[in-house]
Amino acid sequence: MSKKLSVPSMVLLIVASGLLFISIFFPWWGMKFYAPQYPEGLDIIVYPYKLENEKDVAIINGLNHYIGMKEFSEENFPELNFLPYLIGGFAILTLVVGIVRNKKFLYALIGLFVIGGILGIYDIHRWLKSYGTNLDPSAPIDVEPFVPPVLGENTIANFVTNSYFTTGTFIIGLAFILMIIPLWKDRAQ
């Protein structure tokens, strides 16, 4: 019969739980658009529950109209309605696993966390693909369909876009590391 995780491992999991909860209030992903007329760039910043930078998003939507791309809006991303609750649920689950200190539960939690991360990145890719390939053929400017990267640079006409992860994602990464440490630390048990 396997022993319980150590008390320091329990503390790490409790801290990881807190970090998961805190990450809800920070941006997770963004995309910055550069062009000669916007050398300072236009930024779309995505939190788990909202899009930030309404002024920049409005300008980007006005420009995207010319290539037939649908508008970016919170209403178009239903994930923003439930993602904070999902993350909060993961935070509570992590807290419970920390308190129970069961290694098998920790393996299951890490598995769910990895699956959730893969699904999250896939979801971002799916939306980028949808926006870049479902262009209105009657748009004033004809461009080939494209798929911006989840992370990295892309060029369309005179715009260069940079997609990036930001604070919330780094907090999530730190929480994940804190979840893995107990597996290494308590490996002999």
Phi, psi and omega per residue, in radians:
M1 nan 2.289 -3.080
S2 -1.331 2.522 3.119
K3 -1.351 2.864 3.093
K4 -1.258 2.755 3.030
L5 -1.094 2.655 -3.118
S6 -1.204 2.874 3.106
V7 -1.092 -0.757 3.067
P8 -1.036 -0.627 3.087
S9 -1.157 -0.671 3.080
M10 -1.047 -0.765 3.136
V11 -1.087 -0.745 3.105
L12 -1.031 -0.724 3.141
L13 -1.206 -0.619 3.089
I14 -1.167 -0.721 3.074
V15 -1.115 -0.741 3.101
A16 -1.022 -0.713 3.107
S17 -1.049 -0.791 3.104
G18 -1.084 -0.710 3.118
L19 -1.119 -0.712 3.097
L20 -1.023 -0.795 -3.139
F21 -1.104 -0.820 -3.119
I22 -1.073 -0.594 -3.085
S23 -1.042 -0.417 3.139
I24 -1.022 -0.526 -3.015
F25 -1.650 0.166 3.117
F26 -2.127 2.687 3.075
P27 -1.188 2.533 -3.111
W28 -1.852 -0.575 -3.002
W29 -2.634 2.686 3.092
G30 -2.699 2.933 3.074
M31 -2.485 2.214 -3.140
K32 -1.933 2.342 -3.098
F33 -1.940 2.164 3.100
Y34 -2.026 2.470 3.049
A35 -2.696 2.857 3.138
P36 -0.940 -0.640 -3.132
Q37 -1.432 -0.149 3.097
Y38 -2.318 1.124 -3.074
P39 -1.125 -0.463 3.112
E40 -1.383 -0.235 3.092
G41 1.530 2.679 3.032
L42 -1.999 2.398 -2.979
D43 -2.147 2.292 2.905
I44 -1.847 2.129 -3.111
I45 -2.046 2.216 -3.044
V46 -1.953 2.075 2.978
Y47 -1.644 2.930 3.082
P48 -1.132 -0.220 -3.063
Y49 -2.272 -0.031 -3.112
K50 -2.830 2.854 2.924
L51 -1.733 2.418 3.134
E52 -1.971 2.823 -3.127
N53 1.402 0.974 -3.079
E54 -0.943 -0.685 -3.125
K55 -1.087 -0.845 3.122
D56 -1.136 -0.697 3.133
V57 -1.089 -0.698 3.121
A58 -1.108 -0.720 3.115
I59 -1.144 -0.799 3.133
I60 -1.045 -0.764 3.115
N61 -1.088 -0.682 3.094
G62 -1.100 -0.707 3.107
L63 -1.252 -0.718 -3.128
N64 -1.111 -0.463 3.092
H65 -0.966 -0.631 -3.095
Y66 -1.164 -0.442 3.100
I67 -1.803 0.084 3.057
G68 1.442 0.401 3.128
M69 -1.552 2.442 3.108
K70 -1.198 2.818 -3.054
E71 -1.297 2.520 2.958
F72 -1.406 2.232 3.046
S73 -2.769 2.725 3.127
E74 -1.056 -0.581 -3.137
E75 -1.120 -0.482 -3.117
N76 -1.407 -0.122 -3.124
F77 -2.114 1.501 -3.094
P78 -1.061 -0.372 3.122
E79 -1.006 -0.526 -3.103
L80 -1.160 -0.312 3.117
N81 -1.389 -0.526 -3.056
F82 -2.062 -0.241 -3.086
L83 -1.018 -0.736 3.110
P84 -1.046 -0.629 3.129
Y85 -1.231 -0.646 3.098
L86 -1.123 -0.783 3.122
I87 -1.138 -0.743 3.077
G88 -1.047 -0.681 3.080
G89 -1.099 -0.716 3.074
F90 -1.107 -0.681 3.122
A91 -1.097 -0.776 3.132
I92 -1.141 -0.750 3.122
L93 -1.061 -0.722 3.109
T94 -1.117 -0.720 3.090
L95 -1.065 -0.784 3.133
V96 -1.089 -0.777 3.122
V97 -1.083 -0.677 3.096
G98 -1.101 -0.744 -3.119
I99 -1.229 -0.722 -3.130
V100 -1.241 -0.578 3.079
R101 1.101 0.586 -3.134
N102 -1.694 2.163 -3.082
K103 -1.123 -0.666 3.118
K104 -1.095 -0.702 3.093
F105 -1.121 -0.636 3.116
L106 -1.138 -0.744 3.068
Y107 -1.021 -0.763 3.130
A108 -1.111 -0.743 3.120
L109 -1.064 -0.804 3.132
I110 -1.097 -0.708 3.083
G111 -1.040 -0.803 3.103
L112 -1.089 -0.693 -3.139
F113 -1.093 -0.791 3.128
V114 -1.108 -0.790 3.113
I115 -1.055 -0.769 3.114
G116 -1.064 -0.712 3.111
G117 -1.121 -0.755 3.114
I118 -1.101 -0.774 3.123
L119 -1.119 -0.656 3.120
G120 -1.112 -0.796 3.121
I121 -1.164 -0.695 3.078
Y122 -1.059 -0.710 -3.125
D123 -1.110 -0.747 3.085
I124 -1.059 -0.812 3.128
H125 -1.045 -0.740 -3.132
R126 -1.050 -0.762 3.125
W127 -1.178 -0.737 3.115
L128 -1.067 -0.718 3.110
K129 -1.130 -0.766 3.134
S130 -1.061 -0.809 -3.129
Y131 -1.169 -0.658 -3.063
G132 -1.487 -0.303 -3.085
T133 -1.957 -0.286 3.112
N134 -1.733 1.115 -3.103
L135 -1.565 2.520 3.116
D136 -1.225 2.079 -3.105
P137 -1.153 -0.292 3.137
S138 -1.631 0.210 3.141
A139 -1.130 2.643 -3.123
P140 -1.052 -0.585 -3.133
I141 -2.000 2.215 -3.111
D142 -1.631 2.055 3.053
V143 -2.193 2.660 3.067
E144 -1.186 2.510 3.051
P145 -0.983 2.603 -3.070
F146 -2.576 2.824 3.074
V147 -2.258 1.852 3.080
P148 -1.107 2.586 3.130
P149 -1.305 2.653 3.058
V150 -1.121 -0.599 -3.126
L151 -2.456 2.104 3.101
G152 2.248 -2.852 -2.990
E153 -1.943 2.602 3.118
N154 -2.576 2.566 3.110
T155 -2.146 2.230 3.047
I156 -2.299 2.094 -3.087
A157 0.923 -2.167 -3.128
N158 -1.714 0.243 3.111
F159 -1.819 2.360 2.988
V160 -1.954 2.216 3.119
T161 -1.948 2.512 3.052
N162 -2.154 2.062 3.075
S163 -1.690 2.441 -3.054
Y164 -2.639 2.667 2.954
F165 -1.571 2.684 -3.090
T166 -2.412 -2.830 -2.908
T167 -0.743 -0.918 -3.102
G168 -1.025 -0.692 3.123
T169 -1.160 -0.673 3.117
F170 -1.177 -0.634 3.076
I171 -1.121 -0.743 3.093
I172 -1.072 -0.737 3.108
G173 -1.061 -0.722 3.100
L174 -1.121 -0.732 3.095
A175 -1.040 -0.716 3.139
F176 -1.115 -0.746 3.096
I177 -1.047 -0.734 3.124
L178 -1.139 -0.461 3.075
M179 -1.305 -0.578 -3.090
I180 -1.392 -0.585 -3.106
I181 -0.912 -0.772 3.130
P182 -1.035 -0.535 3.104
L183 -1.129 -0.688 3.119
W184 -1.331 -0.798 -3.066
K185 -1.105 -0.691 -3.090
D186 -1.821 0.433 -3.052
R187 -1.083 -0.474 -3.109
A188 -1.373 -0.215 -3.086
Q189 -1.500 nan nan
